[in-house]
Amino acid sequence: MHSTAQKIPDTLSHKSNEELLKAYETIKEVHKKEIYIKAYLKKGKINKDTASIVKGYSSLCDLSEGKKRIEYADSIIQLTKHNPDSIFPAFAYITKGYGYYQSRKWKSSLDNHLIANKYAQQYYNMGFLWTSTHSIGVLKDRIGYSKEALQIHKQNLKLAEKKSDEAFKLLFTSISTHAIAFTYKNLRKLDSALFYNNFGKEKASKLSRLTVFNQFLLNEGVIYYHDQKIKEALGPLEKATKYFEEINDKPNKAEGYFYLAKIHKDLKQEDKAIEYLKKVDTIFIEINDLLPEIREGYEMLIEYYKKKENTESQLLYLERLISLDSVLNDNYRHVSRNISQKYDTPRLMKEKEKIITYLQKENTLISSRNIIISLFLTISFFVIGYYYYQQRIYKKRFLKLFHKTDPPIQKNDHSKHSSINQKTLQKLLAQLQKFEEQKGFLKSNINSRDLAKSFGSNSSYLSVVINNYKKKSISNYINDLRIDFAVDQLQSNLKFRKYTIKAIAQEMGFNNAEAFAKAFYKKTGIYPSYFIKNLEKTKIDNIHSTKQNMG
């Protein structure tokens, strides 16, 4: 449990709880408020009054930031988790979730909001239900599930409008409206985004909280930029960014800097754009997180220094981009998995329960409908299970292909095939070896007759030799040579890896991409698109691993 190590004046020990709380609520200075509430907390501990202790820690949460705030919330959880009610420990999990959100620690933020959401639903605390659901919606939008996030935010707006307290109602509806506008912007539905943004900005202007108003202002500038209205975008972006600079709100500053950089680049003021992008980079170093869309800023920096032929700066920002991608992949993979498992799945199960309850009220179709539902679920689970099973198989096949080494050369007993003259046999085997070494198989439209003719033989003899010594038909022999060569090129040649499947097929001698894909799958058990995608990922993972080992 958190300690109250700060010195408490002896004069406060004689004051009653009511006097200490009144002073706490009246005094403006934070450090003085903290002294009074800690005196209140100390009395609670002496008297073993759990309610007073929880009240003390709750007030300290409001006064604190970062690690201290989270520690106070943990103390509340330890005191209340075995006897939960409509406020605790949900309040503590909300507080921890927000603290981690401010620190850009998405995993911990999500985990705590999911727990808070569970308690809020169980004891129906509408305020906590709104807060935790809002955070889950924001995280959904952030990892790319914007359509689903939009539905969450719209439902949350309806929930906010039910608040009886007008001040809280105005605040909650403003924040929900901003989330809707922000999500519409991410979906590039700019008319809807601007409509909700203007509606919310008007509400936010009635609040005393300038941060909420400036969030609408920042979003307005971004919406105008995406709508290619650069002049309209510049003013709101500059005003909002200036405000966020004043309060040192790093995430919102980063978004403002990024879009100001894009505007100045469009205005052919490239040096000004680079200044803003360097500010974004400074923020990434400090908070180790950025909006996914802002990663483009590093591509702009890399391209800028490429044109300047400044390889050191190119490498610096390339490494920073790799680092950002690693952060995004790691955080968002966890967020995606846990939203699915701990929020979406329980919610869908509740929907399922509602459907079953409804069906049970039906008279004539109960049995048939339940059978249909069960069959549908069975098929769904089978399809999902089969998909993941296939992915595991593909992964194993990819790794086997990725780590493949050339098989040892087997010596064949040429004397056992007496149907062909030994001299002819030796000649054909030598011709096949030359054919392989000179990559003759890359020539398109190869057939057995023309190939045998080029060897000074006939297709019957050639077929017998390939069947006996290569253990394949002529067409499979040629296709396998092509696929082996394609795999080798894809692994060793970065430029080749950037070709389209169609272009690779043509390079390998196939008439079309479909024929190449079929041959590739037949030989390796996976498709070329899957191999290339995982090859890129494996290469990046190896780079990360190498850097970690070096570091």
C-alpha positions in Angstrom: 0.0 0.0 0.0 1.3 3.5 -0.8 3.1 5.4 1.9 2.3 8.9 3.1 5.9 10.0 3.8 5.3 13.7 3.5 5.6 15.6 6.9 2.2 16.5 8.3 2.1 19.5 10.8 1.1 18.5 14.3 -1.5 21.2 14.4 -3.6 19.3 11.8 -3.7 16.1 13.9 -6.2 17.9 16.3 -8.6 18.8 13.5 -11.7 16.7 12.7 -12.2 14.9 9.4 -14.8 17.5 8.4 -12.4 20.4 9.0 -9.7 18.7 7.1 -11.9 17.9 4.1 -13.4 21.5 4.1 -9.9 22.9 4.1 -8.9 20.5 1.3 -11.8 21.6 -0.9 -11.3 25.4 -0.2 -7.5 25.7 -0.6 -6.3 26.4 -4.2 -2.6 25.5 -3.9 -1.9 21.9 -4.8 0.9 21.3 -2.3 -1.3 22.6 0.6 -4.3 20.6 -0.5 -2.0 17.5 -0.5 -0.9 18.2 3.2 -4.5 18.4 4.4 -5.7 15.3 2.5 -2.7 13.3 3.8 -3.6 14.4 7.3 -7.1 13.2 6.7 -5.7 9.9 5.3 -3.4 9.4 8.3 -6.4 9.8 10.7 -8.2 7.2 8.6 -5.3 4.7 8.9 -5.0 5.3 12.7 -8.8 4.7 13.1 -8.7 1.8 10.6 -11.6 3.6 8.8 -11.5 2.0 5.3 -13.9 4.6 3.8 -11.7 7.5 4.9 -8.6 5.8 3.7 -10.2 5.2 0.2 -11.4 8.8 0.2 -7.9 10.0 1.0 -6.3 8.0 -1.8 -9.0 9.0 -4.3 -8.2 12.7 -3.6 -4.5 12.1 -3.9 -5.1 10.5 -7.3 -6.7 13.7 -8.5 -3.7 15.7 -7.2 -1.0 13.5 -8.7 0.4 12.5 -12.1 2.2 9.6 -13.6 3.7 6.9 -11.3 2.4 8.4 -8.0 -1.2 8.5 -9.4 -1.0 4.9 -10.4 0.4 3.9 -7.0 -2.4 5.6 -5.2 -4.9 3.9 -7.5 -3.3 0.5 -6.7 -3.7 1.2 -3.0 -7.5 1.8 -3.6 -7.7 -1.5 -5.5 -6.1 -3.5 -2.7 -8.6 -2.0 -0.2 -11.8 -2.5 -2.3 -11.3 -5.4 -4.7 -12.8 -7.9 -2.3 -15.8 -5.8 -1.5 -16.7 -4.0 -4.8 -19.5 -1.5 -5.2 -20.7 1.0 -7.9 -17.7 3.2 -7.4 -14.8 1.1 -6.2 -12.5 -0.4 -7.5 -13.8 0.8 -10.9 -12.7 4.4 -10.1 -9.1 3.1 -9.4 -8.9 1.1 -12.7 -10.2 4.1 -14.6 -7.6 6.3 -12.9 -4.8 3.8 -13.7 -6.0 3.4 -17.3 -5.9 7.2 -17.8 -2.5 7.4 -16.2 -1.1 4.8 -18.5 -2.9 6.4 -21.5 -1.1 9.7 -20.8 2.2 7.8 -20.7 1.3 6.2 -24.1 1.4 2.7 -22.5 -1.4 1.3 -24.5 -1.2 -2.3 -23.2 -1.6 -1.2 -19.5 -4.2 1.4 -20.4 -6.4 -1.1 -22.2 -6.1 -3.7 -19.6 -7.2 -1.4 -16.8 -10.1 0.1 -18.8 -11.3 -3.3 -19.7 -11.5 -4.3 -16.0 -13.2 -0.9 -15.2 -15.7 -1.6 -17.9 -16.5 -4.9 -16.4 -17.2 -3.4 -13.0 -19.1 -0.5 -14.5 -21.4 -2.9 -16.3 -21.8 -5.2 -13.3 -22.8 -2.3 -10.9 -24.1 0.1 -13.6 -22.1 3.2 -12.9 -23.0 5.2 -16.0 -20.1 7.6 -15.7 -17.5 4.9 -15.4 -19.2 2.9 -18.1 -19.0 5.9 -20.4 -15.3 6.6 -19.6 -14.1 3.1 -20.0 -16.1 2.5 -23.2 -14.8 5.8 -24.6 -11.2 4.7 -24.0 -11.9 1.3 -25.7 -13.4 3.1 -28.7 -10.5 5.4 -29.0 -8.1 2.4 -28.9 -10.2 0.6 -31.5 -10.0 3.6 -33.8 -6.3 3.8 -33.2 -5.5 0.3 -34.4 -7.6 0.7 -37.5 -11.1 -0.6 -36.5 -12.6 2.8 -37.2 -16.1 1.6 -38.3 -16.5 -0.4 -35.1 -15.1 2.5 -33.0 -17.7 4.8 -34.6 -20.5 2.7 -33.4 -19.1 2.6 -29.9 -18.7 6.4 -29.8 -22.2 7.0 -31.1 -23.7 4.6 -28.5 -21.5 6.5 -25.9 -22.9 9.8 -27.1 -26.4 8.5 -26.4 -25.2 7.4 -22.9 -23.7 10.8 -22.3 -27.0 12.6 -23.2 -28.7 10.7 -20.3 -26.6 12.4 -17.7 -28.7 14.4 -15.3 -25.9 16.7 -14.3 -25.8 19.4 -17.0 -22.1 20.2 -16.5 -21.1 16.6 -16.9 -23.5 16.1 -19.7 -22.0 19.0 -21.6 -18.4 17.6 -21.0 -19.3 14.0 -21.9 -21.2 14.9 -25.0 -18.4 17.2 -26.2 -15.8 14.5 -25.8 -18.0 11.8 -27.5 -18.7 14.2 -30.3 -15.0 14.9 -30.8 -14.4 11.1 -30.9 -17.0 10.7 -33.6 -15.6 13.6 -35.6 -12.1 12.2 -35.2 -13.2 8.7 -36.3 -15.1 10.1 -39.3 -11.9 11.9 -40.3 -9.9 8.6 -40.1 -12.6 7.0 -42.3 -12.1 10.0 -44.7 -15.8 10.8 -44.5 -14.9 14.5 -44.3 -18.4 16.0 -44.6 -19.6 14.0 -41.6 -16.3 14.7 -39.7 -16.7 18.5 -40.2 -20.4 18.4 -39.2 -19.7 16.7 -35.9 -16.6 18.7 -35.3 -18.4 22.0 -35.8 -21.3 20.8 -33.6 -18.9 19.6 -30.9 -16.7 22.8 -31.1 -19.8 24.9 -30.4 -20.6 22.8 -27.3 -17.0 22.9 -26.2 -16.9 26.7 -26.4 -19.3 26.7 -23.4 -16.9 24.7 -21.3 -14.2 26.2 -19.2 -11.8 23.5 -20.4 -9.7 25.0 -23.2 -8.0 21.6 -24.0 -11.3 20.1 -25.3 -11.9 23.2 -27.5 -8.4 23.1 -28.9 -8.8 19.4 -29.7 -11.7 20.3 -31.9 -9.6 23.1 -33.4 -6.8 20.7 -34.2 -9.2 18.2 -35.7 -10.8 20.9 -37.8 -7.4 21.8 -39.4 -6.7 18.1 -40.1 -10.1 17.7 -41.7 -9.6 20.7 -43.9 -6.1 19.4 -44.9 -7.5 16.1 -46.0 -10.2 18.0 -48.0 -7.3 19.8 -49.8 -8.3 23.1 -48.3 -4.9 24.2 -47.2 -5.6 27.8 -46.5 -8.5 26.9 -44.2 -6.4 24.2 -42.5 -3.4 26.4 -41.6 -5.1 28.8 -39.1 -6.8 26.2 -36.9 -3.7 24.0 -36.9 -1.4 26.9 -35.9 -3.7 28.1 -33.1 -4.3 24.6 -31.7 -0.6 23.7 -31.9 0.4 26.9 -30.1 -2.0 26.1 -27.3 -0.7 22.5 -27.0 2.9 23.9 -26.9 1.9 26.1 -24.0 0.5 23.2 -21.9 3.2 20.8 -23.3 0.7 18.3 -24.6 3.2 16.2 -26.5 0.8 13.8 -28.5 -1.4 16.7 -29.8 1.7 18.8 -30.5 3.1 15.9 -32.6 -0.1 15.7 -34.7 -0.1 19.5 -35.1 3.6 19.6 -36.2 3.0 16.7 -38.6 0.2 18.4 -40.5 1.9 21.8 -40.5 4.9 20.0 -42.1 2.7 18.6 -44.8 1.1 22.0 -45.5 4.5 23.7 -45.8 5.7 20.9 -48.0 2.7 21.5 -50.3 3.5 25.2 -50.3 7.0 24.4 -51.5 8.5 25.5 -48.1 10.4 22.3 -47.6 13.0 23.6 -45.0 10.1 24.7 -42.8 8.4 21.4 -43.2 11.6 19.6 -42.1 11.8 21.8 -39.0 8.4 20.6 -37.9 9.2 17.0 -38.7 12.3 17.2 -36.5 10.1 18.4 -33.7 7.9 15.3 -34.2 11.0 13.2 -34.0 12.0 14.8 -30.7 8.5 14.0 -29.3 8.8 10.3 -30.4 12.1 10.0 -28.6 10.4 11.4 -25.4 7.1 9.4 -25.4 8.0 6.4 -27.6 4.7 6.6 -29.5 3.0 8.5 -32.3 -0.2 8.2 -34.2 0.1 5.6 -37.0 -0.5 8.2 -39.7 2.5 10.3 -38.5 5.0 7.6 -39.5 4.8 9.1 -42.9 6.8 12.0 -41.5 9.9 9.7 -41.2 9.4 8.7 -44.9 9.4 12.5 -45.7 12.6 13.0 -43.7 14.3 10.0 -45.4 13.3 11.2 -48.8 14.5 14.8 -48.0 18.0 13.6 -46.9 18.2 11.2 -49.8 17.9 14.1 -52.2 20.5 16.0 -50.2 22.7 12.9 -50.4 23.1 13.0 -46.6 23.5 9.3 -45.9 24.0 9.7 -42.1 20.7 11.5 -41.7 19.0 9.0 -44.0 20.2 6.1 -41.8 19.2 7.9 -38.6 15.6 8.4 -39.6 15.4 5.0 -41.2 16.4 3.5 -37.9 13.9 5.7 -36.1 11.1 4.6 -38.6 12.0 0.9 -37.9 11.8 1.7 -34.2 8.4 3.3 -34.5 7.0 0.4 -36.6 8.2 -1.9 -33.9 6.4 0.1 -31.2 3.2 0.3 -33.3 3.2 -3.4 -34.1 3.9 -4.5 -30.6 1.3 -2.2 -28.9 -1.4 -2.6 -31.5 -1.1 -6.4 -31.7 -1.7 -6.5 -27.9 -4.6 -4.0 -28.1 -6.2 -5.8 -31.0 -6.0 -9.2 -29.3 -7.3 -8.0 -26.0 -10.1 -5.9 -27.4 -11.3 -9.0 -29.2 -11.0 -11.3 -26.3 -12.1 -9.1 -23.4 -14.5 -6.6 -24.9 -15.9 -7.7 -28.3 -16.3 -11.4 -27.4 -18.1 -10.8 -24.1 -20.3 -8.2 -25.8 -21.1 -10.7 -28.6 -21.9 -13.4 -26.1 -24.4 -11.1 -24.5 -25.9 -10.4 -27.9 -26.0 -14.2 -28.4 -27.8 -14.6 -25.0 -30.4 -12.0 -26.0 -31.0 -13.8 -29.3 -31.4 -17.1 -27.5 -33.8 -15.6 -24.9 -35.9 -14.1 -27.7 -36.0 -17.4 -29.5 -37.1 -19.2 -26.4 -40.2 -16.9 -26.4 -41.2 -18.1 -29.8 -43.7 -20.8 -30.0 -43.4 -22.8 -33.2 -39.8 -22.2 -34.4 -37.8 -22.6 -31.2 -36.3 -25.9 -32.1 -35.4 -25.2 -35.7 -34.0 -21.7 -34.9 -31.8 -23.1 -32.2 -30.5 -25.8 -34.5 -29.7 -23.1 -37.1 -27.9 -21.0 -34.5 -25.9 -24.0 -33.2 -25.1 -25.0 -36.8 -24.0 -21.5 -37.7 -21.8 -21.2 -34.6 -20.3 -24.7 -35.2 -19.5 -23.8 -38.8 -18.1 -20.4 -37.7 -15.8 -22.0 -35.1 -14.7 -24.7 -37.6 -13.9 -22.0 -40.2 -12.0 -19.9 -37.7 -10.2 -23.0 -36.4 -9.3 -24.2 -39.8 -8.0 -20.8 -40.8 -5.6 -20.7 -37.8 -4.7 -24.3 -38.5 -3.8 -23.4 -42.1 -1.8 -20.4 -41.0 0.3 -22.6 -38.7 0.9 -25.0 -41.5 1.9 -22.2 -43.9 4.2 -20.8 -41.3 6.0 -24.1 -40.8 6.3 -24.5 -44.6 7.6 -21.0 -44.9 10.3 -21.5 -42.2 11.3 -24.8 -43.8 11.7 -23.0 -47.2 13.5 -20.0 -45.6 16.1 -22.2 -43.9 16.4 -24.7 -46.8 19.9 -25.8 -47.7 20.9 -27.4 -51.0 20.5 -31.2 -50.7 23.6 -33.4 -51.2 24.3 -34.4 -54.7 23.3 -38.0 -55.2 25.3 -40.3 -57.5 23.2 -42.5 -59.7 24.1 -45.8 -61.1 23.8 -45.1 -64.7 24.3 -48.7 -65.7 21.0 -49.9 -64.4 19.0 -48.3 -67.3 20.0 -50.5 -70.2 17.2 -49.3 -72.5 19.3 -46.3 -73.4 22.8 -46.5 -74.8 25.4 -45.5 -72.2 26.9 -42.9 -74.4 23.5 -41.4 -75.2 22.6 -41.4 -71.5 25.8 -39.7 -70.5 25.3 -37.1 -73.2 21.8 -36.3 -72.1 22.8 -36.1 -68.4 25.6 -33.7 -69.3 23.1 -31.6 -71.4 20.7 -31.4 -68.5 23.4 -30.3 -66.2 24.4 -27.6 -68.6 20.7 -26.6 -69.0 20.4 -26.1 -65.3 23.7 -24.2 -64.9 22.9 -21.8 -67.8 19.3 -21.3 -66.5 17.8 -22.5 -69.7 14.6 -23.2 -67.8 13.9 -19.5 -67.6 13.0 -19.5 -71.3 9.2 -19.3 -71.8 7.2 -21.9 -73.7 9.6 -24.8 -73.3 8.3 -28.2 -74.4 9.8 -31.7 -74.3 10.2 -32.0 -78.1 12.1 -28.7 -78.6 14.2 -29.3 -75.5 15.1 -32.8 -76.7 15.9 -31.5 -80.1 18.2 -28.8 -78.7 20.0 -31.7 -76.9 20.4 -33.6 -80.2 18.0 -36.3 -79.0 14.3 -37.2 -78.9 11.5 -36.5 -76.4 11.1 -40.2 -75.5 14.7 -40.6 -74.5 14.7 -37.3 -72.6 11.5 -38.3 -70.8 13.0 -41.6 -69.6 16.2 -39.9 -68.3 14.3 -37.2 -66.4 11.9 -39.7 -65.0 14.6 -42.0 -63.8 17.3 -39.5 -62.7 15.2 -36.5 -61.6 12.2 -38.6 -60.5 9.8 -36.2 -62.2 8.0 -35.5 -65.4 9.6 -33.0 -67.8 7.1 -30.3 -67.0 7.5 -30.7 -63.2 11.2 -30.8 -63.6 11.3 -27.5 -65.4 8.7 -25.8 -63.1 10.6 -27.0 -60.0 13.9 -25.5 -61.3 12.0 -22.2 -61.9 10.5 -22.2 -58.4 13.9 -23.0 -56.7 15.5 -20.2 -58.6 12.6 -17.8 -57.7 12.9 -18.7 -54.0 16.7 -18.0 -54.2 16.2 -14.7 -56.0 13.5 -13.6 -53.5 15.7 -14.3 -50.6 18.9 -12.7 -51.9 17.7 -9.9 -54.2 15.9 -7.0 -52.5 15.0 -5.4 -55.9 13.5 -8.7 -57.2 11.4 -8.9 -54.0 9.7 -5.6 -55.0 8.4 -7.0 -58.3 4.8 -7.8 -58.8 3.8 -11.5 -58.9 3.1 -11.1 -62.6 6.5 -9.7 -63.2 8.2 -12.5 -61.2 6.2 -15.1 -63.2 7.4 -13.6 -66.5 11.0 -13.5 -65.3 10.8 -17.2 -64.4 9.4 -18.2 -67.8 5.8 -18.7 -66.8 3.1 -17.4 -69.2 1.0 -15.8 -66.4 0.9 -15.2 -62.7 -1.7 -17.9 -62.0 0.5 -20.6 -63.5 3.4 -19.4 -61.4 1.4 -19.3 -58.2 0.1 -22.9 -58.8 3.6 -24.2 -59.5 4.9 -22.4 -56.4 2.3 -23.8 -54.2 2.7 -27.3 -55.6 6.5 -27.2 -54.9 6.5 -25.4 -51.6 3.0 -25.7 -50.1 2.6 -21.9 -49.8 1.8 -19.2 -52.3 4.4 -16.7 -53.5 2.5 -13.7 -52.0 2.6 -15.4 -48.6 6.3 -16.2 -48.9 7.2 -12.6 -49.9 5.2 -11.1 -47.1 6.7 -13.3 -44.4 10.1 -13.0 -46.0 10.0 -9.2 -45.5 8.8 -9.6 -41.9 11.5 -12.1 -41.1 14.2 -9.9 -42.6 13.0 -7.0 -40.4 12.8 -9.2 -37.3 16.3 -10.3 -38.0 17.5 -6.7 -38.2 15.8 -6.0 -34.9 17.4 -9.0 -33.3 20.8 -8.1 -34.7 20.5 -4.6 -33.3 19.4 -5.8 -29.9 22.4 -8.2 -29.8 24.7 -5.4 -30.9 23.2 -3.0 -28.4 
